[in-house]
Amino acid sequence: MSDVDDDYALFLDFDGTLVDIVERPDAVAVDPGLPDVLTRLQDRLGGALAIISGRPVEFLDGRFVPHEFDMAGLHGLEHRIAGRLSMCDPDEHPTLRHTVERLSRIVADKEGVLIEDKGCSVAIHWRLAPHEKEFALATAHAAVEALGADYRVQHGKAVAEILPSAAGKGKVIERFLQEAPYKGRRPIFVGDDLTDENGFKTVNAHGGLSVRIGAGETIAKVRLGTPADLRHCLSTWAFEGILPFKGDDC
């Protein structure tokens, strides 16, 4: 394989994919060697590597300093493609901002239920309080019903996120694939959760390769066990030039 793999565009989810899921969303840790692996792989792919996450771009950038990767944050509400950054303005979502304040009051006495305010979306986490799952789901769906058709609930692992209906990982991957250096390449998308399934659908429709991390029903074509397994696969590709994802290992 040549030093530049110009046939592929690589899209990577963050939580549960590049990094392990933790109990509190602000406690996530990036493996010290990961930024260098991604930088090497980005070079090998001629720049066609992007992180596709529900996290804000600002949060992700803070975990990869001083490296700056292409990425989509908030399920595509904000993105950086070939260095060009488009951000989401929370002030454009005034009804959502009021909803965030109300949700914080509603869950105030529910120990272990966390509100993650992302500016243009808001997530309700119950990983620390699994017995509050039904309460959290009902709260999220009631909030979306009050907000109306411009917003929807995105389900994930012990989380329900309220976000604009236009957001979606599949949609933003489609956008990346219309622009250089991603255009004309075979897409690969790696994810671990329900939030990644529409990304898998988009990639599959383009004749690409979808990779699911961990257990669970999926339309992905390949499955890997853990984020550590993925990091090993990416390192092998980056430093040895061996394309992974041809089976349930590297």
HELIX and SHEET records of a PDB file:
HELIX    1   1 PRO A   25  ALA A   27  5                                   3    
HELIX    2   2 LEU A   34  ARG A   44  1                                  11    
HELIX    3   3 VAL A   57  PHE A   64  1                                   8    
HELIX    4   4 LEU A   74  GLY A   76  5                                   3    
HELIX    5   5 PRO A   90  GLU A   92  5                                   3    
HELIX    6   6 PRO A   94  ILE A  106  1                                  13    
HELIX    7   7 PRO A  130  GLU A  132  5                                   3    
HELIX    8   8 LYS A  133  LEU A  147  1                                  15    
HELIX    9   9 LYS A  169  PHE A  176  1                                   8    
HELIX   10  10 LEU A  194  ASP A  196  5                                   3    
HELIX   11  11 GLU A  197  ALA A  205  1                                   9    
HELIX   12  12 PRO A  227  GLU A  240  1                                  14    
SHEET    1   A 8 ARG A  84  SER A  86  0                                        
SHEET    2   A 8 GLU A  78  ILE A  81 -1                                        
SHEET    3   A 8 ASP A  70  GLY A  73 -1                                        
SHEET    4   A 8 LEU A  49  ILE A  52  1                                        
SHEET    5   A 8 TYR A   8  LEU A  12  1                                        
SHEET    6   A 8 ARG A 186  GLY A 191  1                                        
SHEET    7   A 8 LEU A 209  ILE A 213  1                                        
SHEET    8   A 8 VAL A 222  LEU A 224  1                                        
SHEET    1   B 4 LEU A 114  ASP A 117  0                                        
SHEET    2   B 4 VAL A 122  HIS A 125 -1                                        
SHEET    3   B 4 VAL A 159  PRO A 164 -1                                        
SHEET    4   B 4 TYR A 151  GLY A 156 -1                                        
END                                                                             
